[in-house]
Amino acid sequence: MSDFLVNVLKIDDLGAQFDGVATYHDSCAALRECKIKSEPRKLLEKVKGLKLIELQENETCCGFGGTFAVKFEGISVAMGEQKVQNIVNTKADYLISTDLSCLMHIGGVMEKKALSVKSLHLADVLASGY
C-alpha cells in the first residue's frame, strides 16, 4: 500500500490527523521481500499531530516469522522482548507497522508486560482524522 501510494501515485499526504508519539517497526516481509523502507515514513511524516521517533535496531526481526514462532518459541519470545525494549526506549505511545503478524506478536509481548503502548496498523493512522 505505502509503496503504491508514494512511488506509483506520488501521494505522500492523505490529510490524516493523529495526535501522539509513535515509533515504526519495519517488518521483514516489507524490507526484504518488497523493498519497502522509506515509504511508510514519508506517509507518517505528513500526519498532522504525529511525532515519529526512529526505533533502534529497526531492521531487526521481531521474532514472529510465521512457523518460526511455533518451532522456536523461546527464541521468538526473546526476539519479541528485545523489540519491545527498543520500543519502550523511544517513550512512544504507539507502535505502527504494516504487518499484522508483527503487531500481534509485539502487541502480545507488550500486553504480557502490562505496557500502555498501543499497536496500530499504518492504514489505521492514515485513515484517521476524517
CNS distance restraints for C-alpha pairs under 8 A (distance, minus, plus):
assign (resid   1 and name CA) (resid   5 and name CA) 6.19 0.50 0.50
assign (resid   2 and name CA) (resid   6 and name CA) 6.04 0.50 0.50
assign (resid   2 and name CA) (resid  39 and name CA) 5.60 0.50 0.50
assign (resid   2 and name CA) (resid  40 and name CA) 5.57 0.50 0.50
assign (resid   2 and name CA) (resid  43 and name CA) 7.42 0.50 0.50
assign (resid   3 and name CA) (resid   7 and name CA) 5.56 0.50 0.50
assign (resid   3 and name CA) (resid   8 and name CA) 7.28 0.50 0.50
assign (resid   3 and name CA) (resid  36 and name CA) 6.52 0.50 0.50
assign (resid   3 and name CA) (resid  39 and name CA) 5.77 0.50 0.50
assign (resid   3 and name CA) (resid  40 and name CA) 7.73 0.50 0.50
assign (resid   4 and name CA) (resid   8 and name CA) 4.97 0.50 0.50
assign (resid   4 and name CA) (resid   9 and name CA) 6.35 0.50 0.50
assign (resid   5 and name CA) (resid   9 and name CA) 5.00 0.50 0.50
assign (resid   5 and name CA) (resid  10 and name CA) 6.04 0.50 0.50
assign (resid   5 and name CA) (resid  11 and name CA) 5.30 0.50 0.50
assign (resid   5 and name CA) (resid  12 and name CA) 6.85 0.50 0.50
assign (resid   6 and name CA) (resid  10 and name CA) 4.66 0.50 0.50
assign (resid   6 and name CA) (resid  11 and name CA) 5.05 0.50 0.50
assign (resid   6 and name CA) (resid  12 and name CA) 5.55 0.50 0.50
assign (resid   6 and name CA) (resid  39 and name CA) 6.11 0.50 0.50
assign (resid   6 and name CA) (resid  42 and name CA) 7.82 0.50 0.50
assign (resid   6 and name CA) (resid  43 and name CA) 7.72 0.50 0.50
assign (resid   7 and name CA) (resid  11 and name CA) 7.82 0.50 0.50
assign (resid   7 and name CA) (resid  39 and name CA) 7.91 0.50 0.50
assign (resid  12 and name CA) (resid  42 and name CA) 6.21 0.50 0.50
assign (resid  12 and name CA) (resid  43 and name CA) 4.97 0.50 0.50
assign (resid  12 and name CA) (resid  46 and name CA) 6.98 0.50 0.50
assign (resid  13 and name CA) (resid  43 and name CA) 6.17 0.50 0.50
assign (resid  13 and name CA) (resid  46 and name CA) 5.46 0.50 0.50
assign (resid  13 and name CA) (resid  47 and name CA) 7.27 0.50 0.50
assign (resid  14 and name CA) (resid  43 and name CA) 7.81 0.50 0.50
assign (resid  14 and name CA) (resid  46 and name CA) 7.81 0.50 0.50
assign (resid  14 and name CA) (resid  47 and name CA) 7.79 0.50 0.50
assign (resid  14 and name CA) (resid 126 and name CA) 6.68 0.50 0.50
assign (resid  15 and name CA) (resid  46 and name CA) 7.65 0.50 0.50
assign (resid  15 and name CA) (resid  47 and name CA) 6.79 0.50 0.50
assign (resid  15 and name CA) (resid  48 and name CA) 7.59 0.50 0.50
assign (resid  15 and name CA) (resid 126 and name CA) 7.92 0.50 0.50
assign (resid  15 and name CA) (resid 129 and name CA) 7.54 0.50 0.50
assign (resid  16 and name CA) (resid  46 and name CA) 7.66 0.50 0.50
assign (resid  16 and name CA) (resid  47 and name CA) 5.06 0.50 0.50
assign (resid  16 and name CA) (resid  48 and name CA) 6.30 0.50 0.50
assign (resid  16 and name CA) (resid 125 and name CA) 7.20 0.50 0.50
assign (resid  16 and name CA) (resid 126 and name CA) 5.33 0.50 0.50
assign (resid  16 and name CA) (resid 127 and name CA) 6.25 0.50 0.50
assign (resid  16 and name CA) (resid 128 and name CA) 5.38 0.50 0.50
assign (resid  16 and name CA) (resid 129 and name CA) 5.15 0.50 0.50
assign (resid  16 and name CA) (resid 130 and name CA) 7.11 0.50 0.50
assign (resid  17 and name CA) (resid  47 and name CA) 5.45 0.50 0.50
assign (resid  17 and name CA) (resid  48 and name CA) 4.63 0.50 0.50
assign (resid  17 and name CA) (resid  49 and name CA) 6.05 0.50 0.50
assign (resid  17 and name CA) (resid  50 and name CA) 7.48 0.50 0.50
assign (resid  17 and name CA) (resid 125 and name CA) 7.95 0.50 0.50
assign (resid  17 and name CA) (resid 126 and name CA) 7.86 0.50 0.50
assign (resid  17 and name CA) (resid 128 and name CA) 5.78 0.50 0.50
assign (resid  17 and name CA) (resid 129 and name CA) 4.53 0.50 0.50
assign (resid  17 and name CA) (resid 130 and name CA) 7.94 0.50 0.50
assign (resid  18 and name CA) (resid  47 and name CA) 6.45 0.50 0.50
assign (resid  18 and name CA) (resid  48 and name CA) 6.16 0.50 0.50
assign (resid  18 and name CA) (resid  49 and name CA) 5.38 0.50 0.50
assign (resid  18 and name CA) (resid  50 and name CA) 5.55 0.50 0.50
assign (resid  18 and name CA) (resid 125 and name CA) 6.64 0.50 0.50
assign (resid  18 and name CA) (resid 128 and name CA) 6.27 0.50 0.50
assign (resid  18 and name CA) (resid 129 and name CA) 6.63 0.50 0.50
assign (resid  19 and name CA) (resid  48 and name CA) 7.29 0.50 0.50
assign (resid  19 and name CA) (resid  49 and name CA) 4.38 0.50 0.50
assign (resid  19 and name CA) (resid  50 and name CA) 5.17 0.50 0.50
assign (resid  19 and name CA) (resid  51 and name CA) 7.94 0.50 0.50
assign (resid  20 and name CA) (resid  49 and name CA) 6.52 0.50 0.50
assign (resid  20 and name CA) (resid  50 and name CA) 5.20 0.50 0.50
assign (resid  20 and name CA) (resid  51 and name CA) 6.29 0.50 0.50
assign (resid  20 and name CA) (resid  93 and name CA) 6.60 0.50 0.50
assign (resid  20 and name CA) (resid  94 and name CA) 7.44 0.50 0.50
assign (resid  21 and name CA) (resid  50 and name CA) 5.92 0.50 0.50
assign (resid  21 and name CA) (resid  51 and name CA) 4.72 0.50 0.50
assign (resid  21 and name CA) (resid  52 and name CA) 6.00 0.50 0.50
assign (resid  21 and name CA) (resid  53 and name CA) 7.27 0.50 0.50
assign (resid  21 and name CA) (resid  91 and name CA) 7.96 0.50 0.50
assign (resid  21 and name CA) (resid  92 and name CA) 4.99 0.50 0.50
assign (resid  21 and name CA) (resid  93 and name CA) 5.41 0.50 0.50
assign (resid  21 and name CA) (resid  94 and name CA) 6.38 0.50 0.50
assign (resid  22 and name CA) (resid  50 and name CA) 7.10 0.50 0.50
assign (resid  22 and name CA) (resid  51 and name CA) 6.19 0.50 0.50
assign (resid  22 and name CA) (resid  52 and name CA) 5.01 0.50 0.50
assign (resid  22 and name CA) (resid  53 and name CA) 6.11 0.50 0.50
assign (resid  22 and name CA) (resid  92 and name CA) 4.81 0.50 0.50
assign (resid  22 and name CA) (resid  93 and name CA) 5.76 0.50 0.50
assign (resid  22 and name CA) (resid  94 and name CA) 4.49 0.50 0.50
assign (resid  22 and name CA) (resid  95 and name CA) 5.67 0.50 0.50
assign (resid  22 and name CA) (resid  96 and name CA) 6.85 0.50 0.50
assign (resid  23 and name CA) (resid  52 and name CA) 5.55 0.50 0.50
assign (resid  23 and name CA) (resid  53 and name CA) 5.00 0.50 0.50
assign (resid  23 and name CA) (resid  54 and name CA) 5.82 0.50 0.50
assign (resid  23 and name CA) (resid  55 and name CA) 5.90 0.50 0.50
assign (resid  23 and name CA) (resid  87 and name CA) 7.08 0.50 0.50
assign (resid  23 and name CA) (resid  90 and name CA) 7.21 0.50 0.50
assign (resid  23 and name CA) (resid  92 and name CA) 6.08 0.50 0.50
assign (resid  23 and name CA) (resid  94 and name CA) 6.42 0.50 0.50
assign (resid  23 and name CA) (resid  95 and name CA) 5.19 0.50 0.50
assign (resid  23 and name CA) (resid  96 and name CA) 6.19 0.50 0.50
assign (resid  24 and name CA) (resid  41 and name CA) 7.86 0.50 0.50
assign (resid  24 and name CA) (resid  52 and name CA) 7.55 0.50 0.50
assign (resid  24 and name CA) (resid  53 and name CA) 7.60 0.50 0.50
assign (resid  24 and name CA) (resid  54 and name CA) 6.74 0.50 0.50
assign (resid  24 and name CA) (resid  55 and name CA) 6.48 0.50 0.50
assign (resid  24 and name CA) (resid  58 and name CA) 7.82 0.50 0.50
assign (resid  24 and name CA) (resid  95 and name CA) 5.86 0.50 0.50
assign (resid  24 and name CA) (resid  96 and name CA) 4.80 0.50 0.50
assign (resid  24 and name CA) (resid  97 and name CA) 5.73 0.50 0.50
assign (resid  25 and name CA) (resid  55 and name CA) 7.05 0.50 0.50
assign (resid  25 and name CA) (resid  58 and name CA) 6.06 0.50 0.50
assign (resid  25 and name CA) (resid  59 and name CA) 7.88 0.50 0.50
assign (resid  25 and name CA) (resid  95 and name CA) 7.04 0.50 0.50
assign (resid  25 and name CA) (resid  96 and name CA) 6.22 0.50 0.50
assign (resid  25 and name CA) (resid  97 and name CA) 5.12 0.50 0.50
assign (resid  26 and name CA) (resid  30 and name CA) 6.78 0.50 0.50
assign (resid  26 and name CA) (resid  31 and name CA) 6.60 0.50 0.50
assign (resid  26 and name CA) (resid  37 and name CA) 7.08 0.50 0.50
assign (resid  26 and name CA) (resid  58 and name CA) 6.12 0.50 0.50
assign (resid  26 and name CA) (resid  59 and name CA) 6.04 0.50 0.50
assign (resid  26 and name CA) (resid  97 and name CA) 6.45 0.50 0.50
assign (resid  26 and name CA) (resid  98 and name CA) 7.62 0.50 0.50
assign (resid  27 and name CA) (resid  31 and name CA) 6.22 0.50 0.50
assign (resid  27 and name CA) (resid  59 and name CA) 7.63 0.50 0.50
assign (resid  27 and name CA) (resid  61 and name CA) 6.99 0.50 0.50
assign (resid  27 and name CA) (resid  62 and name CA) 7.88 0.50 0.50
assign (resid  27 and name CA) (resid  97 and name CA) 7.14 0.50 0.50
assign (resid  27 and name CA) (resid  98 and name CA) 7.07 0.50 0.50
assign (resid  27 and name CA) (resid  99 and name CA) 6.10 0.50 0.50
assign (resid  27 and name CA) (resid 102 and name CA) 6.82 0.50 0.50
assign (resid  28 and name CA) (resid  32 and name CA) 5.70 0.50 0.50
assign (resid  28 and name CA) (resid  33 and name CA) 7.47 0.50 0.50
assign (resid  28 and name CA) (resid  59 and name CA) 7.48 0.50 0.50
assign (resid  28 and name CA) (resid  60 and name CA) 7.94 0.50 0.50
assign (resid  28 and name CA) (resid  61 and name CA) 6.15 0.50 0.50
assign (resid  29 and name CA) (resid  33 and name CA) 5.05 0.50 0.50
assign (resid  29 and name CA) (resid  34 and name CA) 6.43 0.50 0.50
assign (resid  30 and name CA) (resid  34 and name CA) 4.86 0.50 0.50
assign (resid  30 and name CA) (resid  35 and name CA) 5.97 0.50 0.50
assign (resid  30 and name CA) (resid  36 and name CA) 5.12 0.50 0.50
assign (resid  30 and name CA) (resid  37 and name CA) 7.30 0.50 0.50
assign (resid  30 and name CA) (resid  98 and name CA) 7.82 0.50 0.50
assign (resid  31 and name CA) (resid  35 and name CA) 4.73 0.50 0.50
assign (resid  31 and name CA) (resid  36 and name CA) 5.14 0.50 0.50
assign (resid  31 and name CA) (resid  37 and name CA) 6.01 0.50 0.50
assign (resid  31 and name CA) (resid  59 and name CA) 7.72 0.50 0.50
assign (resid  32 and name CA) (resid  36 and name CA) 7.89 0.50 0.50
assign (resid  36 and name CA) (resid  40 and name CA) 7.77 0.50 0.50
assign (resid  37 and name CA) (resid  41 and name CA) 7.59 0.50 0.50
assign (resid  38 and name CA) (resid  42 and name CA) 6.18 0.50 0.50
assign (resid  39 and name CA) (resid  43 and name CA) 6.42 0.50 0.50
assign (resid  40 and name CA) (resid  44 and name CA) 6.15 0.50 0.50
assign (resid  40 and name CA) (resid 122 and name CA) 7.53 0.50 0.50
assign (resid  41 and name CA) (resid  45 and name CA) 5.94 0.50 0.50
assign (resid  42 and name CA) (resid  46 and name CA) 6.87 0.50 0.50
assign (resid  43 and name CA) (resid  47 and name CA) 7.00 0.50 0.50
assign (resid  43 and name CA) (resid 126 and name CA) 7.78 0.50 0.50
assign (resid  44 and name CA) (resid  50 and name CA) 7.50 0.50 0.50
assign (resid  44 and name CA) (resid  52 and name CA) 7.41 0.50 0.50
assign (resid  44 and name CA) (resid 126 and name CA) 7.63 0.50 0.50
assign (resid  45 and name CA) (resid  50 and name CA) 7.54 0.50 0.50
assign (resid  45 and name CA) (resid  51 and name CA) 7.90 0.50 0.50
assign (resid  45 and name CA) (resid  52 and name CA) 7.17 0.50 0.50
assign (resid  47 and name CA) (resid 126 and name CA) 7.27 0.50 0.50
assign (resid  53 and name CA) (resid  90 and name CA) 6.54 0.50 0.50
assign (resid  53 and name CA) (resid  92 and name CA) 7.32 0.50 0.50
assign (resid  54 and name CA) (resid  58 and name CA) 7.58 0.50 0.50
assign (resid  54 and name CA) (resid  90 and name CA) 7.66 0.50 0.50
assign (resid  55 and name CA) (resid  86 and name CA) 6.52 0.50 0.50
assign (resid  55 and name CA) (resid  87 and name CA) 6.48 0.50 0.50
assign (resid  55 and name CA) (resid  90 and name CA) 6.74 0.50 0.50
assign (resid  56 and name CA) (resid  86 and name CA) 5.90 0.50 0.50
assign (resid  56 and name CA) (resid  87 and name CA) 7.93 0.50 0.50
assign (resid  57 and name CA) (resid  86 and name CA) 7.60 0.50 0.50
assign (resid  60 and name CA) (resid  83 and name CA) 7.93 0.50 0.50
assign (resid  61 and name CA) (resid  79 and name CA) 7.26 0.50 0.50
assign (resid  62 and name CA) (resid  76 and name CA) 7.58 0.50 0.50
assign (resid  62 and name CA) (resid  79 and name CA) 5.52 0.50 0.50
assign (resid  62 and name CA) (resid  80 and name CA) 4.93 0.50 0.50
assign (resid  62 and name CA) (resid  82 and name CA) 7.92 0.50 0.50
assign (resid  62 and name CA) (resid  83 and name CA) 5.82 0.50 0.50
assign (resid  62 and name CA) (resid 102 and name CA) 6.59 0.50 0.50
assign (resid  62 and name CA) (resid 105 and name CA) 7.67 0.50 0.50
assign (resid  62 and name CA) (resid 106 and name CA) 6.96 0.50 0.50
assign (resid  63 and name CA) (resid  68 and name CA) 7.52 0.50 0.50
assign (resid  63 and name CA) (resid  69 and name CA) 6.64 0.50 0.50
assign (resid  63 and name CA) (resid  75 and name CA) 7.23 0.50 0.50
assign (resid  63 and name CA) (resid  76 and name CA) 4.34 0.50 0.50
assign (resid  63 and name CA) (resid  77 and name CA) 6.81 0.50 0.50
assign (resid  63 and name CA) (resid  78 and name CA) 7.70 0.50 0.50
assign (resid  63 and name CA) (resid  79 and name CA) 4.93 0.50 0.50
assign (resid  63 and name CA) (resid  80 and name CA) 5.52 0.50 0.50
assign (resid  63 and name CA) (resid 105 and name CA) 7.91 0.50 0.50
assign (resid  64 and name CA) (resid  68 and name CA) 6.37 0.50 0.50
assign (resid  64 and name CA) (resid  69 and name CA) 5.04 0.50 0.50
assign (resid  64 and name CA) (resid  76 and name CA) 6.00 0.50 0.50
assign (resid  64 and name CA) (resid  80 and name CA) 7.63 0.50 0.50
assign (resid  64 and name CA) (resid 101 and name CA) 7.00 0.50 0.50
assign (resid  64 and name CA) (resid 102 and name CA) 6.32 0.50 0.50
assign (resid  64 and name CA) (resid 105 and name CA) 6.13 0.50 0.50
assign (resid  65 and name CA) (resid  69 and name CA) 6.27 0.50 0.50
assign (resid  66 and name CA) (resid  70 and name CA) 7.73 0.50 0.50
assign (resid  66 and name CA) (resid 101 and name CA) 7.91 0.50 0.50
assign (resid  67 and name CA) (resid  71 and name CA) 6.08 0.50 0.50
assign (resid  68 and name CA) (resid  72 and name CA) 5.59 0.50 0.50
assign (resid  68 and name CA) (resid  73 and name CA) 7.38 0.50 0.50
assign (resid  68 and name CA) (resid  76 and name CA) 7.09 0.50 0.50
assign (resid  69 and name CA) (resid  73 and name CA) 4.97 0.50 0.50
assign (resid  69 and name CA) (resid  75 and name CA) 7.82 0.50 0.50
assign (resid  69 and name CA) (resid  76 and name CA) 5.15 0.50 0.50
assign (resid  69 and name CA) (resid  77 and name CA) 7.74 0.50 0.50
assign (resid  72 and name CA) (resid  76 and name CA) 6.07 0.50 0.50
assign (resid  73 and name CA) (resid  77 and name CA) 6.06 0.50 0.50
assign (resid  74 and name CA) (resid  78 and name CA) 6.19 0.50 0.50
assign (resid  75 and name CA) (resid  79 and name CA) 6.12 0.50 0.50
assign (resid  76 and name CA) (resid  80 and name CA) 6.19 0.50 0.50
assign (resid  77 and name CA) (resid  81 and name CA) 6.10 0.50 0.50
assign (resid  77 and name CA) (resid 109 and name CA) 7.70 0.50 0.50
assign (resid  78 and name CA) (resid  82 and name CA) 6.26 0.50 0.50
assign (resid  79 and name CA) (resid  83 and name CA) 6.27 0.50 0.50
assign (resid  80 and name CA) (resid  84 and name CA) 6.14 0.50 0.50
assign (resid  80 and name CA) (resid 105 and name CA) 7.05 0.50 0.50
assign (resid  80 and name CA) (resid 106 and name CA) 5.80 0.50 0.50
assign (resid  80 and name CA) (resid 109 and name CA) 6.57 0.50 0.50
assign (resid  81 and name CA) (resid  85 and name CA) 6.15 0.50 0.50
assign (resid  81 and name CA) (resid 106 and name CA) 7.87 0.50 0.50
assign (resid  81 and name CA) (resid 109 and name CA) 6.51 0.50 0.50
assign (resid  82 and name CA) (resid  86 and name CA) 6.41 0.50 0.50
assign (resid  83 and name CA) (resid  87 and name CA) 6.32 0.50 0.50
assign (resid  83 and name CA) (resid 106 and name CA) 7.45 0.50 0.50
assign (resid  84 and name CA) (resid  88 and name CA) 6.11 0.50 0.50
assign (resid  84 and name CA) (resid 106 and name CA) 6.67 0.50 0.50
assign (resid  84 and name CA) (resid 109 and name CA) 7.20 0.50 0.50
assign (resid  84 and name CA) (resid 110 and name CA) 6.66 0.50 0.50
assign (resid  85 and name CA) (resid  89 and name CA) 6.18 0.50 0.50
assign (resid  86 and name CA) (resid  90 and name CA) 6.70 0.50 0.50
assign (resid  87 and name CA) (resid  91 and name CA) 7.04 0.50 0.50
assign (resid  87 and name CA) (resid  92 and name CA) 6.93 0.50 0.50
assign (resid  87 and name CA) (resid  95 and name CA) 7.49 0.50 0.50
assign (resid  88 and name CA) (resid  92 and name CA) 6.89 0.50 0.50
assign (resid  92 and name CA) (resid 117 and name CA) 6.99 0.50 0.50
assign (resid  93 and name CA) (resid 116 and name CA) 7.15 0.50 0.50
assign (resid  93 and name CA) (resid 117 and name CA) 4.84 0.50 0.50
assign (resid  93 and name CA) (resid 118 and name CA) 6.43 0.50 0.50
assign (resid  94 and name CA) (resid 117 and name CA) 5.23 0.50 0.50
assign (resid  94 and name CA) (resid 118 and name CA) 4.79 0.50 0.50
assign (resid  94 and name CA) (resid 119 and name CA) 5.81 0.50 0.50
assign (resid  94 and name CA) (resid 120 and name CA) 6.95 0.50 0.50
assign (resid  95 and name CA) (resid 117 and name CA) 6.80 0.50 0.50
assign (resid  95 and name CA) (resid 118 and name CA) 6.10 0.50 0.50
assign (resid  95 and name CA) (resid 119 and name CA) 4.76 0.50 0.50
assign (resid  95 and name CA) (resid 120 and name CA) 6.07 0.50 0.50
assign (resid  96 and name CA) (resid 103 and name CA) 7.87 0.50 0.50
assign (resid  96 and name CA) (resid 119 and name CA) 6.01 0.50 0.50
assign (resid  96 and name CA) (resid 120 and name CA) 4.89 0.50 0.50
assign (resid  96 and name CA) (resid 121 and name CA) 5.53 0.50 0.50
assign (resid  96 and name CA) (resid 122 and name CA) 5.83 0.50 0.50
assign (resid  97 and name CA) (resid 102 and name CA) 7.60 0.50 0.50
assign (resid  97 and name CA) (resid 103 and name CA) 6.76 0.50 0.50
assign (resid  97 and name CA) (resid 120 and name CA) 6.73 0.50 0.50
assign (resid  97 and name CA) (resid 121 and name CA) 5.27 0.50 0.50
assign (resid  97 and name CA) (resid 122 and name CA) 5.64 0.50 0.50
assign (resid  98 and name CA) (resid 121 and name CA) 5.55 0.50 0.50
assign (resid  98 and name CA) (resid 122 and name CA) 5.52 0.50 0.50
assign (resid  98 and name CA) (resid 123 and name CA) 7.71 0.50 0.50
assign (resid  99 and name CA) (resid 103 and name CA) 6.33 0.50 0.50
assign (resid  99 and name CA) (resid 121 and name CA) 7.24 0.50 0.50
assign (resid 100 and name CA) (resid 104 and name CA) 5.98 0.50 0.50
assign (resid 100 and name CA) (resid 121 and name CA) 7.02 0.50 0.50
assign (resid 101 and name CA) (resid 105 and name CA) 6.16 0.50 0.50
assign (resid 102 and name CA) (resid 106 and name CA) 5.92 0.50 0.50
assign (resid 103 and name CA) (resid 107 and name CA) 5.50 0.50 0.50
assign (resid 103 and name CA) (resid 119 and name CA) 6.09 0.50 0.50
assign (resid 103 and name CA) (resid 120 and name CA) 7.33 0.50 0.50
assign (resid 103 and name CA) (resid 121 and name CA) 7.62 0.50 0.50
assign (resid 104 and name CA) (resid 108 and name CA) 5.96 0.50 0.50
assign (resid 105 and name CA) (resid 109 and name CA) 6.53 0.50 0.50
assign (resid 106 and name CA) (resid 110 and name CA) 6.24 0.50 0.50
assign (resid 107 and name CA) (resid 111 and name CA) 6.00 0.50 0.50
assign (resid 107 and name CA) (resid 118 and name CA) 7.48 0.50 0.50
assign (resid 107 and name CA) (resid 119 and name CA) 6.09 0.50 0.50
assign (resid 108 and name CA) (resid 112 and name CA) 6.21 0.50 0.50
assign (resid 109 and name CA) (resid 113 and name CA) 6.34 0.50 0.50
assign (resid 110 and name CA) (resid 114 and name CA) 6.15 0.50 0.50
assign (resid 110 and name CA) (resid 115 and name CA) 5.29 0.50 0.50
assign (resid 110 and name CA) (resid 116 and name CA) 7.79 0.50 0.50
assign (resid 110 and name CA) (resid 117 and name CA) 7.23 0.50 0.50
assign (resid 111 and name CA) (resid 115 and name CA) 5.99 0.50 0.50
assign (resid 120 and name CA) (resid 124 and name CA) 6.46 0.50 0.50
assign (resid 120 and name CA) (resid 125 and name CA) 7.13 0.50 0.50
assign (resid 121 and name CA) (resid 125 and name CA) 6.84 0.50 0.50
assign (resid 122 and name CA) (resid 126 and name CA) 6.23 0.50 0.50
assign (resid 123 and name CA) (resid 127 and name CA) 5.98 0.50 0.50
assign (resid 124 and name CA) (resid 128 and name CA) 6.34 0.50 0.50
